[in-house]
Amino acid sequence: MLPALSPQRALEMFKNGEVRLIDIRESSEYAEKFIPGARLIPLSAIATQDLKDTSAPDKPLVFFCHSGNRTAKAAERLERLAGSGKAFQIEGGMSAWETAGLPVERGSAPFPLFRQIQIIAGALVLLGVLGSYVWHPLYWIAGFVGAGLIVAGVTGFCGLGVLLSRMP
């Protein structure tokens, strides 16, 4: 388990050059808002990246995600990837950092990925229901989207989210 640092303590250590901040959120989340100076290394690709700073390879790493849940779940893996250096996590993640009023820069992402999925799923259901008045088999669109949402809720995998995240 990674030891937790309060957002304030993490900022203090970061400003003093004692640690490196590693943002393990996905690039779509980073595009919305980010901590200035933190390095983005998405958890989905972290195993292929060099986490160490070549000028200070022993500098401890402080990992964070949106709420701290992903970081806590991947703590063992992150600790192993950090190697011989110390590793920490920000308690409460980016949300706690922002709530504490610490520096955050806003990106230019049009909509968060989750909202895009909601908009598209809702539009497809509406199309299926209304379209079935014109051509009856279109109701299957609504059924297909509903089944996809159930699978996403049960498994945590959203095929529509995967498609949207890979679009340019």
N, C-alpha and C positions, 0 to 999 in steps of 0.2 A: 504494500500500500504506500502510495506517495504521501509524504507529509504535506499538510495543507498550510498555505500562507494566506493571510487576509489580503484582499486587494490592495489595501494601503501599504502593507509590509512589502508586497511584491513590487509595487511602484517605487517605494523607497530603495529597495535593493537594486532595481533596474536602473534608476537614476544614478546610483552610486557605482554602476558598472560591475556589480557583484554577480549578476545573473543574466541569462538570456531568456526572453519570453518567446515561447513557441505556441502559436495558435494552431490547434489541430482541427478546427472547423473546416468545412468544405469551402471551396472558392466562392460559391454563390452566397454563402453566409458572410464571408469576408468582404465581398463586394458591397454589402449593405452598410457595415460599420466594422471598424478595426481599431486596435490599439496602436498608436504611432510607435514605430520602432520594433514591434513584434514581428517575428518571422512566421510566415504562413507555411505550414507543412501539414496538409490534410491527413487525418488519421488513415484514410483509405490508401495513401501512398507513402506513409511515414517509413515503412521498412526499407524503401529504396533510396532514402535520402540520408545524407551525412548531417547529423544533428550538431556536430561539434563546430565551434568557431576555430578556424585554423590559427588565428592569432592568440587564442586563449582556450586551448582544448579542455582544460580542467574546470572551466567556468560552469557552475551549476545551471541546470535547465529548469525553467518553470513552464509547465504545460497548462493550457486552458482550452475550454470549449465554450459552448453557449451557457450552459447551466452548471457544469461540473460533472454531470452524469456520465458522459462519454469518457471523460478523463478518468473518472473513478473506475469505470468498467475496464478500461484499457491500462490501468495503472501498472500491473505486472509487466506487461509488454513494453510500456514506455520506460519503465525503470531499467529493463534489460537493454533497450536500445540506447539509453543514456550512457551505458557503459560504466566505467569506473567513477565518473563524476556524480555528484549529488543531483537529485531530481526532486522537484516539488510540483504541487498543483495549486492553482488559485482557487480558494474556497468560494464556491458559487459561480465560478467561471466569469464569462463576459458580462452576464446579467448583473452579478454582484459588483463587478468593476464599474459598470455604468451607473448602477443605483448609488454607489458611493460618490458619484460625481467626479470620477477620475477621467483623465483625457481619453476621448474617443473621437475618431474621425469618421465622418459619414461618407459612404461611397455613392455611386450613382446607379445602383441596381434598381430597375423599374419596379419590380415586385419580388418579394421573397418567393423562392421556389414553391413552398407549401401553398401560398396564395394562388400561384399560377395553376397548380394542380386543382385547387378548389374551383377556380373559375372554369377551367376546361371540363372537369367532371360534371359540374352543374350545367354547363351549356350542352354537353352530350346527353344528359338525362332529359333536359328540357326538349331538345331536338327529338329524342326518341319518343317521348310522350306526345308532344304536339304533332310530330310527323306521322305518328301511327293513325291519326285521324284521316290523313291523306292516303297513306299506304300502310296497311296494318302491320306488316313484319318489322317496321321501324321500332316497335316497342322493345325489340331485342337489344337495341343500343342501350336503353335504360337498364335492362337486366344485366348486360355485360359490364357496364360501369359499376353497378351495385355490387356484383360479384367481385370485381377488381378491388373495390373499396373494402369489402369484407376480408379478402386475402391480405391486403395491405395492413389492415388493423390487426389481424391475427399473427401474421408472420413478420411484420415490420418491413417488408419489401414492397415497394410501389413501382410497378413497371412504367407507369406514366411519368413518375418522378425521374426514373432512369432516362427515359426518352428526352424529357425536357432538359435535364442537366447536361446532356450531350449535344444539344442544339447550339449552333454558333451564336 
